[in-house]
Amino acid sequence: MKIRQKLLLSYLIIIALFVAAGATITYSAERVSALQNNVKQQEEINDNAYTYQEGFDQMEFGTLMYSAYQAQEGEQILSTAYADTKSQTFLVNALASNPALLAQFDSVLALSNNTIYPEINQIVSIYNSNLDIIDKDNQIWNLMTSIMNATNQGDAQLAVIRGEIQTNVQNANDAQQSYTNFSIIAIVAFIGIISAVSVTISVVMGKRITNPLKKLATVAQKVSQGDLDQRYYLKQNADPKKGDEIDDLADAFKKMINAFRMQEALLKEDEGKENK
Amino acid sequence: MTLDQDCLLVLTKQMGPAAKLFLDRQCRYRLKKDPTKLQKEDLAELAELCFTGTQTALGAAAADSVKKGILALI
């Protein structure tokens, strides 16, 4: 293989390693970004679940205010709780990827829509009716008990949902942290490997080029001092196509030494004839 | 290419620029012929002469290579 090809091959190996390192870094960055997005998404779900649960509790509190004949405050609290449909819509969409959690949340929604909201409306209409205050109290209290039971049941389900969401947030955080750590180690290792391979290739290639040249220079020095036996130290390449430019140079140098020896031999032959 | 040029090519591989003078000597003094008038029937003898002439100066391996090269021209 020619020197240029050897250098080109070394260069290509180093470039390939750099490309691989670049690809790994890009992939890691994208993966970390995806994991960060997942963490954000899980945190957003957690925030919305918290807001929804607060709204849920406020419904109970608002109804209690109604039952205590503090209609204005009760109405205000209930309207705040009702307005919290944004979190509900967000949770329905966000939990679509988790059928188990979505089913639990759906049962909470069913509890709200089928029990709590209708009963709150009933309390409001009883409160505004012309019934006797004792009848009002009895009916409102009965409905209030039912609402409290439903709210407790919903609260318990929401606590389970929030527990799982918080576990998801923790898992997403752990996954992100662990992948970030792995990425840092992988990138540092890659840079170390690339540096080691680059240095090794440079040293090996440098030696492969300079060692034969040093040898040739030593032989040339001795030949210049009249030692024509130095040709025996020059390697003969069996297949010239496999050798590099330095082998070609050594071969040419060997032929030159042979020419000197032949001329010397022919000269001796001439001198021998003359002496006869 | 003429036969002497072929022989010269074989010899040049081993002895470089001295090949022309060496071939000339072998042809004129040993075969008693002008190199340009070499015939195929002269090559066996020329191969032997070159072998002997080369062996002393360049060694057996080079001499053997020269001999084989010239014999291959027959």
Interface residues (C-beta under 8 A of the other chain):
Chain A: A252 K255 M256 N258 A259 F260 R261 M262 Q263 E264 A265 L266 E269
Chain B: T12 K13 Q14 M15 G16 P17 A18 A19 L21 F22 R25 G53 T54 T56 A57 L58 A62
